[in-house]
Amino acid sequence: MRLRDEEKNLKLGERRESARKQQKMQDRGKIIVINIAVALVIVMIALTVKAVVLDKNTKQQKSEDNKKVVEATDAPSTTPAPSSTPEPVGADRWIRKDLDSTKPMVALTFDDGPYAKVTRRILKSLQENGGRATFFVVGNRIETYAETMKLAYDQGNQIGSHTFDHSDLRTMSVKQLKKEIKKTNKAVSAVIGCDTTALRPPYGNVNKKMRKTIPVPMIYWSLDSEDWKSRDAKSVIKQCKSVKDGEIILMHDLYPSTAEAVESIVPKLVKSGYQLVTIDELFYYKGIQAKGGKVYYSGR
């Protein structure tokens, strides 16, 4: 009887142990399943997040691409930046359009230069008083005093021709005349970029051949300062007291006495109401249509 009970207990123990093992295996299986499920959930979440981010980036890239297309379509076509307006040359530079045609005008003219020691003093006086003048230069002096002539031009003064060698043009053939004019203009243009628009014949000598050949107006004078004769500032100042509207005054920028006289004459003329102008300005405001080969004495 006892033996049977022991056998029963043994079998019962074995069943319990077997049941316990089965339960343990079931629990382990559940844990594995749960872990797998959790892992799958995590993977799904990660894939979902990645898909969302990827979709967002794709949309953003498309949006940026579309924006670029729209900007490229809507934006005005690129045009080259406008180049700066070129500086006027020749008569366009030495004719001011803001002068008062009702006020008197005087054209100071200077022959035989440039000469830095004198010309620069004259330029300074003109600039300080808002005046301009005409410088009839000798071509063979230009290379030596190029900077001075360029300064005169830059300040708005007119550059005229007084020939290349200060030779008497009456003694030249037509061919020689043309060569002399061309040679002077070449020297002038090399410095200021344009030809002269007026010529003062050396010694004031003119003949029919010159009138027919010279392509620009020839400029005489209505008042001679005689600075070339006196070489004295006081004498020059006295000579220039009887100035009238439209006057063309002859001077020479070779003599220090002339510069001294100009430093006195210029401010006095301006104070008296005169406008100091270039030859081209004088003719422009006085309505004179200057022609090549013709001689002009004043703006009256």
TIKE-842647 format. One record per residue (C-alpha): residue number from 1; residue in one letter; chain; x, y, z. Coordinates in nm, 2 decimals. Layout:
{NUM; 'a'; 'A'; {X; Y; Z}};
...
end
This chain:
{1; 'm'; 'A'; {0.00; 0.00; 0.00}};
{2; 'r'; 'A'; {0.28; 0.23; 0.10}};
{3; 'l'; 'A'; {0.46; 0.13; -0.22}};
{4; 'r'; 'A'; {0.17; 0.23; -0.43}};
{5; 'd'; 'A'; {0.14; 0.56; -0.26}};
{6; 'e'; 'A'; {0.51; 0.63; -0.32}};
{7; 'e'; 'A'; {0.47; 0.54; -0.69}};
{8; 'k'; 'A'; {0.17; 0.77; -0.71}};
{9; 'n'; 'A'; {0.36; 1.05; -0.54}};
{10; 'l'; 'A'; {0.65; 0.99; -0.78}};
{11; 'k'; 'A'; {0.44; 1.00; -1.08}};
{12; 'l'; 'A'; {0.26; 1.30; -0.95}};
{13; 'g'; 'A'; {0.59; 1.47; -0.90}};
{14; 'e'; 'A'; {0.70; 1.38; -1.25}};
{15; 'r'; 'A'; {0.38; 1.53; -1.39}};
{16; 'r'; 'A'; {0.42; 1.85; -1.19}};
{17; 'e'; 'A'; {0.78; 1.87; -1.31}};
{18; 's'; 'A'; {0.68; 1.81; -1.66}};
{19; 'a'; 'A'; {0.40; 2.06; -1.63}};
{20; 'r'; 'A'; {0.65; 2.31; -1.48}};
{21; 'k'; 'A'; {0.89; 2.26; -1.77}};
{22; 'q'; 'A'; {0.61; 2.30; -2.02}};
{23; 'q'; 'A'; {0.49; 2.62; -1.85}};
{24; 'k'; 'A'; {0.85; 2.75; -1.84}};
{25; 'm'; 'A'; {0.89; 2.67; -2.21}};
{26; 'q'; 'A'; {0.56; 2.84; -2.29}};
{27; 'd'; 'A'; {0.66; 3.15; -2.09}};
{28; 'r'; 'A'; {1.00; 3.16; -2.27}};
{29; 'g'; 'A'; {0.81; 3.13; -2.60}};
{30; 'k'; 'A'; {0.58; 3.41; -2.51}};
{31; 'i'; 'A'; {0.89; 3.63; -2.41}};
{32; 'i'; 'A'; {1.05; 3.55; -2.75}};
{33; 'v'; 'A'; {0.73; 3.63; -2.93}};
{34; 'i'; 'A'; {0.69; 3.95; -2.73}};
{35; 'n'; 'A'; {1.05; 4.05; -2.80}};
{36; 'i'; 'A'; {1.01; 3.97; -3.17}};
{37; 'a'; 'A'; {0.69; 4.17; -3.18}};
{38; 'v'; 'A'; {0.86; 4.47; -3.00}};
{39; 'a'; 'A'; {1.15; 4.44; -3.24}};
{40; 'l'; 'A'; {0.91; 4.44; -3.54}};
{41; 'v'; 'A'; {0.73; 4.74; -3.39}};
{42; 'i'; 'A'; {1.06; 4.93; -3.35}};
{43; 'v'; 'A'; {1.16; 4.84; -3.70}};
{44; 'm'; 'A'; {0.82; 4.95; -3.84}};
{45; 'i'; 'A'; {0.84; 5.28; -3.64}};
{46; 'a'; 'A'; {1.19; 5.34; -3.77}};
{47; 'l'; 'A'; {1.09; 5.26; -4.13}};
{48; 't'; 'A'; {0.79; 5.49; -4.09}};
{49; 'v'; 'A'; {0.99; 5.77; -3.95}};
{50; 'k'; 'A'; {1.25; 5.73; -4.23}};
{51; 'a'; 'A'; {0.98; 5.73; -4.49}};
{52; 'v'; 'A'; {0.83; 6.04; -4.35}};
{53; 'v'; 'A'; {1.16; 6.22; -4.34}};
{54; 'l'; 'A'; {1.25; 6.10; -4.69}};
{55; 'd'; 'A'; {0.91; 6.22; -4.81}};
{56; 'k'; 'A'; {0.95; 6.55; -4.64}};
{57; 'n'; 'A'; {1.30; 6.60; -4.79}};
{58; 't'; 'A'; {1.17; 6.50; -5.13}};
{59; 'k'; 'A'; {0.89; 6.75; -5.11}};
{60; 'q'; 'A'; {1.12; 7.02; -4.99}};
{61; 'q'; 'A'; {1.37; 6.95; -5.27}};
{62; 'k'; 'A'; {1.08; 6.96; -5.52}};
{63; 's'; 'A'; {0.96; 7.29; -5.37}};
{64; 'e'; 'A'; {1.31; 7.44; -5.39}};
{65; 'd'; 'A'; {1.35; 7.32; -5.75}};
{66; 'n'; 'A'; {1.01; 7.46; -5.84}};
{67; 'k'; 'A'; {1.10; 7.79; -5.67}};
{68; 'k'; 'A'; {1.42; 7.81; -5.87}};
{69; 'v'; 'A'; {1.23; 7.74; -6.19}};
{70; 'v'; 'A'; {0.98; 8.01; -6.11}};
{71; 'e'; 'A'; {1.25; 8.26; -6.02}};
{72; 'a'; 'A'; {1.44; 8.18; -6.33}};
{73; 't'; 'A'; {1.12; 8.22; -6.53}};
{74; 'd'; 'A'; {1.00; 8.54; -6.36}};
{75; 'a'; 'A'; {1.33; 8.71; -6.31}};
{76; 'p'; 'A'; {1.41; 8.97; -6.57}};
{77; 's'; 'A'; {1.68; 8.87; -6.81}};
{78; 't'; 'A'; {2.02; 8.98; -6.70}};
{79; 't'; 'A'; {2.15; 9.28; -6.89}};
{80; 'p'; 'A'; {2.51; 9.41; -6.89}};
{81; 'a'; 'A'; {2.56; 9.70; -6.65}};
{82; 'p'; 'A'; {2.55; 10.02; -6.85}};
{83; 's'; 'A'; {2.90; 10.16; -6.92}};
{84; 's'; 'A'; {2.98; 10.50; -6.78}};
{85; 't'; 'A'; {2.91; 10.78; -7.01}};
{86; 'p'; 'A'; {3.23; 10.88; -7.19}};
{87; 'e'; 'A'; {3.38; 11.21; -7.12}};
{88; 'p'; 'A'; {3.28; 11.47; -7.39}};
{89; 'v'; 'A'; {3.56; 11.58; -7.62}};
{90; 'g'; 'A'; {3.64; 11.88; -7.83}};
{91; 'a'; 'A'; {3.37; 12.14; -7.86}};
{92; 'd'; 'A'; {3.14; 11.93; -7.65}};
{93; 'r'; 'A'; {3.38; 11.97; -7.36}};
{94; 'w'; 'A'; {3.47; 12.34; -7.40}};
{95; 'i'; 'A'; {3.12; 12.47; -7.46}};
{96; 'r'; 'A'; {2.93; 12.51; -7.14}};
{97; 'k'; 'A'; {2.55; 12.51; -7.19}};
{98; 'd'; 'A'; {2.46; 12.68; -6.86}};
{99; 'l'; 'A'; {2.60; 13.03; -6.93}};
{100; 'd'; 'A'; {2.38; 13.34; -6.93}};
{101; 's'; 'A'; {2.36; 13.47; -7.29}};
{102; 't'; 'A'; {2.24; 13.81; -7.17}};
{103; 'k'; 'A'; {2.55; 13.88; -6.97}};
{104; 'p'; 'A'; {2.87; 14.01; -7.13}};
{105; 'm'; 'A'; {3.14; 13.77; -7.24}};
{106; 'v'; 'A'; {3.51; 13.80; -7.30}};
{107; 'a'; 'A'; {3.74; 13.54; -7.46}};
{108; 'l'; 'A'; {4.10; 13.55; -7.33}};
{109; 't'; 'A'; {4.34; 13.37; -7.57}};
{110; 'f'; 'A'; {4.70; 13.27; -7.52}};
{111; 'd'; 'A'; {4.95; 13.20; -7.79}};
{112; 'd'; 'A'; {5.29; 13.02; -7.81}};
{113; 'g'; 'A'; {5.25; 12.78; -7.52}};
{114; 'p'; 'A'; {5.22; 12.56; -7.34}};
{115; 'y'; 'A'; {5.48; 12.66; -7.08}};
{116; 'a'; 'A'; {5.42; 12.51; -6.74}};
{117; 'k'; 'A'; {5.58; 12.80; -6.54}};
{118; 'v'; 'A'; {5.33; 13.05; -6.68}};
{119; 't'; 'A'; {5.04; 12.84; -6.81}};
{120; 'r'; 'A'; {4.97; 12.68; -6.48}};
{121; 'r'; 'A'; {4.94; 13.02; -6.30}};
{122; 'i'; 'A'; {4.69; 13.13; -6.56}};
{123; 'l'; 'A'; {4.49; 12.81; -6.52}};
{124; 'k'; 'A'; {4.48; 12.85; -6.15}};
{125; 's'; 'A'; {4.35; 13.20; -6.18}};
{126; 'l'; 'A'; {4.08; 13.09; -6.43}};
{127; 'q'; 'A'; {3.97; 12.80; -6.22}};
{128; 'e'; 'A'; {3.95; 13.00; -5.90}};
{129; 'n'; 'A'; {3.72; 13.25; -6.08}};
{130; 'g'; 'A'; {3.51; 13.01; -6.28}};
{131; 'g'; 'A'; {3.66; 13.13; -6.61}};
{132; 'r'; 'A'; {3.78; 12.95; -6.91}};
{133; 'a'; 'A'; {4.01; 13.05; -7.20}};
{134; 't'; 'A'; {4.15; 12.93; -7.53}};
{135; 'f'; 'A'; {4.52; 12.82; -7.56}};
{136; 'f'; 'A'; {4.66; 12.83; -7.91}};
{137; 'v'; 'A'; {4.94; 12.58; -7.87}};
{138; 'v'; 'A'; {5.26; 12.53; -8.07}};
{139; 'g'; 'A'; {5.29; 12.17; -8.17}};
{140; 'n'; 'A'; {5.66; 12.12; -8.11}};
{141; 'r'; 'A'; {5.61; 12.23; -7.74}};
{142; 'i'; 'A'; {5.34; 11.98; -7.66}};
{143; 'e'; 'A'; {5.56; 11.68; -7.58}};
{144; 't'; 'A'; {5.76; 11.88; -7.33}};
{145; 'y'; 'A'; {5.45; 12.03; -7.16}};
{146; 'a'; 'A'; {5.19; 11.76; -7.23}};
{147; 'e'; 'A'; {5.08; 11.75; -6.87}};
{148; 't'; 'A'; {5.02; 12.12; -6.86}};
{149; 'm'; 'A'; {4.82; 12.11; -7.18}};
{150; 'k'; 'A'; {4.62; 11.82; -7.05}};
{151; 'l'; 'A'; {4.54; 12.01; -6.73}};
{152; 'a'; 'A'; {4.42; 12.30; -6.94}};
{153; 'y'; 'A'; {4.19; 12.07; -7.14}};
{154; 'd'; 'A'; {4.07; 11.89; -6.83}};
{155; 'q'; 'A'; {3.96; 12.22; -6.67}};
{156; 'g'; 'A'; {3.74; 12.29; -6.98}};
{157; 'n'; 'A'; {3.97; 12.53; -7.16}};
{158; 'q'; 'A'; {3.98; 12.51; -7.54}};
{159; 'i'; 'A'; {4.29; 12.39; -7.72}};
{160; 'g'; 'A'; {4.35; 12.57; -8.05}};
{161; 's'; 'A'; {4.63; 12.53; -8.31}};
{162; 'h'; 'A'; {4.91; 12.78; -8.35}};
{163; 't'; 'A'; {5.08; 12.55; -8.60}};
{164; 'f'; 'A'; {5.36; 12.30; -8.53}};
{165; 'd'; 'A'; {5.67; 12.52; -8.58}};
{166; 'h'; 'A'; {5.52; 12.87; -8.56}};
{167; 's'; 'A'; {5.60; 12.91; -8.92}};
{168; 'd'; 'A'; {5.45; 13.17; -9.15}};
{169; 'l'; 'A'; {5.18; 12.98; -9.33}};
{170; 'r'; 'A'; {5.17; 13.22; -9.62}};
{171; 't'; 'A'; {5.50; 13.08; -9.74}};
{172; 'm'; 'A'; {5.38; 12.73; -9.76}};
{173; 's'; 'A'; {5.23; 12.53; -10.05}};
{174; 'v'; 'A'; {4.89; 12.37; -10.01}};
{175; 'k'; 'A'; {5.06; 12.04; -9.94}};
{176; 'q'; 'A'; {5.28; 12.19; -9.68}};
{177; 'l'; 'A'; {4.98; 12.37; -9.52}};
{178; 'k'; 'A'; {4.79; 12.05; -9.49}};
{179; 'k'; 'A'; {5.09; 11.87; -9.35}};
{180; 'e'; 'A'; {5.15; 12.14; -9.09}};
{181; 'i'; 'A'; {4.79; 12.13; -8.97}};
{182; 'k'; 'A'; {4.78; 11.75; -8.96}};
{183; 'k'; 'A'; {5.11; 11.73; -8.77}};
{184; 't'; 'A'; {4.98; 11.98; -8.51}};
{185; 'n'; 'A'; {4.65; 11.80; -8.46}};
{186; 'k'; 'A'; {4.83; 11.47; -8.43}};
{187; 'a'; 'A'; {5.04; 11.61; -8.14}};
{188; 'v'; 'A'; {4.73; 11.76; -7.97}};
{189; 's'; 'A'; {4.51; 11.45; -8.02}};
{190; 'a'; 'A'; {4.78; 11.23; -7.87}};
{191; 'v'; 'A'; {4.73; 11.41; -7.54}};
{192; 'i'; 'A'; {4.37; 11.51; -7.52}};
{193; 'g'; 'A'; {4.21; 11.27; -7.77}};
{194; 'c'; 'A'; {4.07; 11.52; -8.02}};
{195; 'd'; 'A'; {4.17; 11.77; -8.29}};
{196; 't'; 'A'; {4.16; 12.15; -8.26}};
{197; 't'; 'A'; {3.86; 12.34; -8.38}};
{198; 'a'; 'A'; {4.02; 12.68; -8.43}};
{199; 'l'; 'A'; {4.36; 12.81; -8.56}};
{200; 'r'; 'A'; {4.55; 13.13; -8.49}};
{201; 'p'; 'A'; {4.79; 13.20; -8.78}};
{202; 'p'; 'A'; {5.14; 13.29; -8.67}};
{203; 'y'; 'A'; {5.22; 13.66; -8.69}};
{204; 'g'; 'A'; {4.86; 13.72; -8.79}};
{205; 'n'; 'A'; {4.94; 13.65; -9.15}};
{206; 'v'; 'A'; {4.67; 13.52; -9.38}};
{207; 'n'; 'A'; {4.64; 13.48; -9.76}};
{208; 'k'; 'A'; {4.38; 13.34; -10.01}};
{209; 'k'; 'A'; {4.56; 13.00; -10.02}};
{210; 'm'; 'A'; {4.52; 12.97; -9.64}};
{211; 'r'; 'A'; {4.15; 13.07; -9.66}};
{212; 'k'; 'A'; {4.08; 12.79; -9.91}};
{213; 't'; 'A'; {4.29; 12.53; -9.74}};
{214; 'i'; 'A'; {4.25; 12.56; -9.36}};
{215; 'p'; 'A'; {3.95; 12.36; -9.25}};
{216; 'v'; 'A'; {3.88; 12.54; -8.93}};
{217; 'p'; 'A'; {3.80; 12.91; -8.84}};
{218; 'm'; 'A'; {4.11; 13.14; -8.81}};
{219; 'i'; 'A'; {4.10; 13.36; -8.50}};
{220; 'y'; 'A'; {4.23; 13.71; -8.48}};
{221; 'w'; 'A'; {4.17; 13.95; -8.19}};
{222; 's'; 'A'; {3.99; 14.27; -8.11}};
{223; 'l'; 'A'; {4.22; 14.37; -7.83}};
{224; 'd'; 'A'; {4.60; 14.32; -7.82}};
{225; 's'; 'A'; {4.74; 14.32; -7.46}};
{226; 'e'; 'A'; {5.09; 14.38; -7.61}};
{227; 'd'; 'A'; {5.23; 14.16; -7.34}};
{228; 'w'; 'A'; {5.48; 14.03; -7.60}};
{229; 'k'; 'A'; {5.61; 14.39; -7.63}};
{230; 's'; 'A'; {5.60; 14.53; -7.28}};
{231; 'r'; 'A'; {5.68; 14.22; -7.08}};
{232; 'd'; 'A'; {5.53; 14.42; -6.79}};
{233; 'a'; 'A'; {5.23; 14.32; -6.59}};
{234; 'k'; 'A'; {5.11; 14.68; -6.51}};
{235; 's'; 'A'; {5.13; 14.77; -6.88}};
{236; 'v'; 'A'; {4.93; 14.47; -6.97}};
{237; 'i'; 'A'; {4.66; 14.54; -6.71}};
{238; 'k'; 'A'; {4.64; 14.90; -6.84}};
{239; 'q'; 'A'; {4.61; 14.78; -7.20}};
{240; 'c'; 'A'; {4.31; 14.56; -7.10}};
{241; 'k'; 'A'; {4.10; 14.82; -6.92}};
{242; 's'; 'A'; {3.89; 14.91; -7.22}};
{243; 'v'; 'A'; {3.73; 14.57; -7.25}};
{244; 'k'; 'A'; {3.39; 14.53; -7.42}};
{245; 'd'; 'A'; {3.13; 14.25; -7.46}};
{246; 'g'; 'A'; {3.24; 14.00; -7.72}};
{247; 'e'; 'A'; {3.61; 14.09; -7.70}};
{248; 'i'; 'A'; {3.88; 13.85; -7.81}};
{249; 'i'; 'A'; {4.20; 13.94; -7.62}};
{250; 'l'; 'A'; {4.54; 13.84; -7.74}};
{251; 'm'; 'A'; {4.80; 13.73; -7.48}};
{252; 'h'; 'A'; {5.09; 13.48; -7.46}};
{253; 'd'; 'A'; {5.15; 13.22; -7.19}};
{254; 'l'; 'A'; {5.53; 13.25; -7.22}};
{255; 'y'; 'A'; {5.59; 13.55; -6.99}};
{256; 'p'; 'A'; {5.57; 13.55; -6.61}};
{257; 's'; 'A'; {5.45; 13.91; -6.64}};
{258; 't'; 'A'; {5.15; 13.79; -6.84}};
{259; 'a'; 'A'; {5.06; 13.54; -6.56}};
{260; 'e'; 'A'; {5.09; 13.82; -6.31}};
{261; 'a'; 'A'; {4.86; 14.05; -6.52}};
{262; 'v'; 'A'; {4.60; 13.77; -6.56}};
{263; 'e'; 'A'; {4.59; 13.71; -6.18}};
{264; 's'; 'A'; {4.47; 14.07; -6.16}};
{265; 'i'; 'A'; {4.26; 14.10; -6.47}};
{266; 'v'; 'A'; {4.06; 13.78; -6.43}};
{267; 'p'; 'A'; {3.90; 13.85; -6.09}};
{268; 'k'; 'A'; {3.83; 14.21; -6.19}};
{269; 'l'; 'A'; {3.65; 14.11; -6.51}};
{270; 'v'; 'A'; {3.44; 13.86; -6.32}};
{271; 'k'; 'A'; {3.36; 14.11; -6.05}};
{272; 's'; 'A'; {3.25; 14.35; -6.33}};
{273; 'g'; 'A'; {3.00; 14.09; -6.45}};
{274; 'y'; 'A'; {3.19; 13.94; -6.75}};
{275; 'q'; 'A'; {3.19; 13.57; -6.82}};
{276; 'l'; 'A'; {3.53; 13.44; -6.93}};
{277; 'v'; 'A'; {3.47; 13.20; -7.21}};
{278; 't'; 'A'; {3.64; 12.99; -7.48}};
{279; 'i'; 'A'; {3.63; 13.09; -7.85}};
{280; 'd'; 'A'; {3.38; 12.82; -7.93}};
{281; 'e'; 'A'; {3.16; 12.93; -7.63}};
{282; 'l'; 'A'; {3.17; 13.30; -7.75}};
{283; 'f'; 'A'; {3.06; 13.21; -8.10}};
{284; 'y'; 'A'; {2.79; 12.97; -7.96}};
{285; 'y'; 'A'; {2.63; 13.23; -7.74}};
{286; 'k'; 'A'; {2.67; 13.51; -7.99}};
{287; 'g'; 'A'; {2.50; 13.30; -8.26}};
{288; 'i'; 'A'; {2.81; 13.30; -8.49}};
{289; 'q'; 'A'; {2.83; 13.01; -8.73}};
{290; 'a'; 'A'; {3.21; 13.00; -8.76}};
{291; 'k'; 'A'; {3.33; 12.85; -9.09}};
{292; 'g'; 'A'; {3.66; 12.70; -9.19}};
{293; 'g'; 'A'; {3.91; 12.93; -9.36}};
{294; 'k'; 'A'; {3.73; 13.24; -9.25}};
{295; 'v'; 'A'; {3.89; 13.50; -9.02}};
{296; 'y'; 'A'; {3.71; 13.62; -8.70}};
{297; 'y'; 'A'; {3.81; 13.92; -8.49}};
{298; 's'; 'A'; {3.55; 13.92; -8.21}};
{299; 'g'; 'A'; {3.21; 13.79; -8.10}};
{300; 'r'; 'A'; {3.04; 14.11; -8.20}};
end
